[in-house]
Amino acid sequence: MSLVSIGVRIVAFREVRNMSVQSWRRRFTLLVAAMAVTFPPAPASTASAATPSPSPAVKPAPEGDAGYISEADRARAVAQAPLLRAADRIRKLVEAGQDAGFAGTGIGADRVVVWWKGSPPKAVQDAIVKARRIAPVEVRKAAHSRDELKAAAAKVWAAAGVTSGGPVHAIRIPFDGSKVSAAVEEGAKAAKTQAESRIPRGLGVPVEVHARNPLTVTTRCDDYAPWYGGVAIRNTAFTFPTLCGGTAGRQFNCTAGFAVRLGGLAYLLTAGHCGAPGNAFSDSTGEAIGSVTHEHVTHDIALIRTPGNSLGRIWDGKPGVSDFTKPVIGWRWASYGQRLCASGTTSGAKCGYQVDSTYTTICGRDVYGGYECYNDLLSARSHSGVSSIAGDSGGPVYELDADVNRVWAVGTVTGRNWNTAGDWLVFQDFGTATRDWPGLTLP
């Protein structure tokens, strides 16, 4: 991507810097409402006021035709399946602690690529040998390890990030260990020069400054317990005029990601910016789902406790028009080059996303002109237009199995960012949730 001379306008940032963390969180929660509301929040009706849907002993699993999946995407799903199976075997060992020198993993047209600074530990070398029984694996030299890039990124952020009064609103690192990439907004000419002047010298890592706009934090309409992932969810602290599937009376502000279990209890995984601990959620008709009990703020993930249980399927198709479900057969870490789909209540199910980098830090502008910042999110370039819009937040990001009627959990939607050259889906990977809450599993 060619670099563009651009600039940035920081609005009311002094006010935001002086906020307490609690005030910051309250104000950002209002942003989620503002993205789908055109008038001040009205008192919400309680979720318990709705008449619960019946919960049969065995809940039906609506099937449907995944007609939105192109023949090209179907072919890619089949082709990448063995590559991702091999990559995931290596990556899970790395994330369990065998990561000294690790830079990243990726998939190409016919092989898995592992980038490493120095030689991989013996345990990883053994895993690579076993992975080669599934698909070709190539080990390439990396100039820098993931840990080295993260350390350099932290120094760039401290010197030039928006939380320090600088113009940089996001920092990402590629999977090949080559550099650190800092993002400033498009629009004005001074920001790139200002950012470059604030970057510390002697980092030992190349730093690129580029133009990309800040993060936008963005029937499944009437589900019932046991809950499926991908269902439209509503934070009952607010009233939202956005209608699920265009149906009157069915309001929502976010999407559930995946049904999960932790400590023997059932939850729905979703985006942290959709609500805070204690917030009650319902489906779009007002039927109670449960309340947020766990949140990792900087990773933008949260768990909604579902006393009515939840199941390992996600809603697919176009909300209110062609709803159907698919089974979730497992989860995987994201790899460079991986092709993904996402299913949001507003956009419906869309494919054509390709993983390209990791954000060490990324910030989104709120209605007060300040920023809410997150860590360790991933970026996937969209090859099918706008990546996500308000109401898709929290929705499932998934890989199609070789049998496209089944999916692998990969993450949850945080939002999108863009520039004049393209559009990117920003998401948190499922593996991070398993690290934040040890013992978290799919049902």
N, C-alpha and C positions, 0 to 999 in steps of 0.2 A: 504494500500500500504506500503510495507517495505521501509525504508529509505535507501538511497544509499550514500556512501561517494563520493562526487563529487566536482568539482571545477569550476572556472570561469576565463575567460581571457577577460579583458577589453582593448579594442583597441582604441587608439587615443581619450580617453575620455576627456583629458584635453582640446583638441580643441573644443569638443562638449560643455563642460561646459561653455566655454568662448563665445559661440555664443549668439547673441541676439535672442529673441523669433522669430523675423521675419526671420532671417537667418536659424534658426532651422526649421521653417515651410517650407521655400523654399527647403532646402536640403531634408526634408522628402518627399515632393512632388515628388522629383526626384526619390526616392526609388520606388514609385508606378510605375513610368515609367520603371525603371531598371528591375523590376520583369518580364516585358513582352517584353523587348527590348534588342537587342544584339549589337546595334550601337548607337552613339549619336543621340539625337532627331533632326529630320529634320524639316524645316518649315512646319507647318500643313496647309493643305488646309482648307479653311473656310467652316463651316457647311452649309452656305447658297448656296454654289456652287452646292449642290446636288439637284436633281429634287424632290420636295416633293411628297410623296404618296398621293393619293386622300383621303379625309376625308368625308365619307358618313355621312348622317344625323344620321344614326344608325350604329355604327361600329360592324361588325361581331365579335362574340366571339367564336373562334375555340375551339371545344370540342375534347377530345381525351381519350384514355384509359390509366389510371394511372397504367400501367403494372409493373412499378418499385416498387410499393407498395406491399410488401409481405402479405400473408394471416395473418401472425402473427402481422404485423404492422396495418393491417385493424382491427383485433380483438382488439388490444390495443387502437386504436382510439375510437372504440365504448365503451370500458370499461372505459376509462379515461374521456369521455365527461361529465358525470354528476359530477364526482369528481372535475374537473376543473371549472365547472360552479359554484359549491358550494364554492370552494377555492377563485375564483375570486370575488364573492360577499363580502367575508370577506376582501380580500386584497385591494380592491378599497376603502373601508372605512378606513383601516389602512393608506394607502398612502394619504388619504385626511386629515390626521393629528391625527388620533386616534392610535398613535404608541408607546406610553410610555410603555416600557417593551417588545415590540415586538421583536422576534428573526427571525421568518421565517414561511413560509407555505410549505407544501409538500403533495404529494399524494402517497399512498401505493396501494396495490392490491385491497383493498375494502373500503378505507376510506381516508378522508382528515385529515392531522395532522397540528395543529397550535402550534408552540413553543412560550412560553411566560414566561418572568421572572416576577413573582408575578401574580396578577390577572388582566385579561384584563379589560379595561374600560367597563362600562355598555353598551355603544353603540355597542361595539364589541361583548359583550356577547349576546346582542339581535340579532345581525347579525348572530352569530353562531347558535342560536336557529332556525332562519329562514333558514339558510343554511342546517340544519339537515333535513329539509323537502325534500331536493334534494338528499343528500347523507350523510352517517355517518361522523361525525366530532369529532375528539379526540383532546383535549387540553393537551399538555404535558409541564412540567416544563422545562425551559431553565436556564442554569447556568449563562448566560450573555445575555443581550439584544443586538440587532443589533447596537444600538448607542454605547454601551460599547465596542463591538468588533471593530467598526470602529475607535473609539478613540485610542484603543490599537494598531491597525494596523497602524495608522498615526505615532505613536511614534516609532514603529519598522521600518517603512519606513524612517523616519528622521535619525535614527541611522545606519541602515544597507542597505538602498536602493542604487541602482546604481547612483542615482542623488547626493548621498552624498559620493560616492567613495566606497560603499560597494558591496557585491556580490549578494544581493537579487534583482531580476528583476521583481518579482510579489508577491502580497500578496492577499490571498483569505480568505473568512470567510464562514463556512458552514451555512446552513439554521437552524440548531438545536441550535445555540448559544453556541457551546461547546469550541471553540478555535480559534486561528489565525494561518494560515498556510503560511509560507514564502517559496518561490521557489528560488533555485539557479540552475545554469546550470549543466548538466551532463558533466563528462570528467576529472576533476582534483580532487585531494583528499583534497585540503586545503580549498575549498570554504565553505563547511558545517561548519567546525570548525571556520572559520573566521566569518561566519554569526552568529553562536551561541555566539561567544565572544562579538559581537557588540549589541546584543539584550538587551535592558534596563532591569534591575531587578525591581521587585516590581510592575509589571504591573497588577497583580491580575487576569491575563488571561493566560492560557497555550499557548505557542507558539511552533509550530512544524516547523522544517526545512526539506524540501523534495526536490527531484530532479525533475525538469521539465524544458524543454528548452524554450527559450524566444518566445514570440509571433511572428509569421510570418504573416504580413499583406498582406493579399491576395485579323412563325418563329419569335423568339425573336430577331433574328439578324437584322430584317428589319421591325420594328414596325412603326406606324405613329400616329399622334394626332387623338383623345385623347389617351394618352399614358397609357400602362399597367405597373404595377410593374414587376420586373424581367427582363426587357428589357436590352440588352447589351448597355452600354453607353461608350462614348469615350471623354476624356478630350482633346479638340482640341488644347491645348498648346503643345501636343506631337504627335509623329507618332509611332504607335504600329504595329509590324509585326504579332501579334497574331490574327488569323482569326476566326471570329465567325462561328461555325459549320464547320470550314475548308474551307469556301468559300472565294475565292480570292476577295480582295477589301473590305472586311468587317472586320474592325479592331476595337478593343475595349480594355479597360483596367479595367473596373469595371462593376458592375451590379446594376441596380436600385432596391430599396427595395419595397416600397409600394407607390401607389398614395395616396396623402393626400391633405387636404385643410386647409388653415390658413387665417383668415381674409377675407374670401370669395374668395381667390385666389387658384389656383391649383399648386401643387408641386409634385416632386418625392423625397421621402426620401431615402438617401443612406449613405455610410460611409464618414466621414469627411476627411479621408486620401486620398480619390480619387481626391480631388481638393479643392481649396480655393475660398472664395468669389470673384466673378468677372470672374472666369473660365467658359468658354462656353463649353457646352456638346452637342454632337450629338449622333445619334444611330450609329451602326457599318457601315452603308452605307454612313454616312456623313450628313444625314438629321438633321437639327437643332432641338434640344429639348428645350434648354434654358440655363440659367446661374445660378451658385450658388449665392444665396442671403443671406442665413443663415447658420451658422456653429457653433457647440459647439465642440471646439477642443478636450478637455479632455474626452468628452463622445463619440468622434469619430462618430458624425452624422452631416449631412448637408442636406439642402433643395435646390433642383434645381427648379427654377420657370419655369413653363411650360405654356407659353401663349396659346398653343394649347390645354389646358385642359388635364385631366388624368382621368382614370376610376378605379373603385374598383375591379380589377382583377389582377392576377399575371400570368406570363408565367410559364409553367411547362414542364416536359418532357426533352428530350435530345436536346440541341441547334442544329438547322439546320437539325435535323433528325426526331424528333417526337414532334414538338412544338404544344402545345395546352394551353388553359388558364382555370383558375378556379376563381370563385367569392370569394372575401374576405368578410366575413359576420360579422366581428367585430374584436376586439382586446382583449388580456388578458395579465396580468402580468405573468411572468414565476414563476413556483413553483418547488421545489425540487421533483425529480422523474418524472417530466413531459417528455413525449416523443415528439420529434419535428422532423421536416423536414427542409431542406434548398434548395434553388434553385439558383444556380450560373451559369453564362454564360460559364464558363470553365467546371465545373463538372456536370452540369445539375441538376436535382432534385434528392435528396437523403434523405432517412429517417434513423432512427436508432440512433438518438441523444437523450441523456437523461441528463436533467439538474442536476448538482451536487453541484454547489457553486457559490458565487459571488466574483469577484475580486474588492477589494478596490483600488488597483493599479496594473497595468500590463504594461510591457514595451516590445517593439520590437526592435531588432537591425537593424540599418540602414546601408547603404553601407559605411559609414564613421567609423563604429565601435562603434558608440554611440547608444543612445536609444531615442525613442519617447514613452512617457508614457501616459496612459489613466486611467480613474477612473470609477468605478461602472459598469464594464462589467460583463457578466455572462459566465459560463463554462458549456458545455454539452459534456459528454463523447460520443465518436463515437463507435457504435457497428457494423459499416459497413466499416472499413478501414480508409484511410486518410480522414480527415474531410473537408478540403477546400484547394484550391490552387489559385495561382495568377489569378486574373480576376473575382473570386467569390465575392470579397469584395463589401459590400454594398447590396448584394442580400437578398431577403426575407427569414426570419426564421419564420416558421409557425407551427401551430398545425393543424392536420387533424381533421375535424369535424367527427361526427359519420357517416355522409354521406361524404365519402372520396373525393367526387367531389367538396367539399367546404372547405375553410380554415379559420383559425383565425390568424390574425397578432400577432406575438410575438416579433419580433426584426429584426435587420439587421446584416449581417456578418461583423466582423472586421478581423478575420483570424483564425489561429490555433496555438496550442502549443502541445508538445508531450514529452514523454520520452520512455524508452525502454519497458514500461509496457502498453502504450496506447496512444491514440490520442484524442484531445479535440477541439471542435468547440468553438470559442470565439465570443460572439456577444453582441450587445447593445439591451436592451429591448425597445419595443415600448412605454411602459409606461413612460420611462425616457424622450423620445421625447415630450410627452404630458406635462410633467412638465417643460422642458426647453423652450417650446414654447406654453404657455397657449392658449387654443382654437384650437389647432391642432386636427383634426379629420380625419377619413376615409371618402371618398366621400359618 
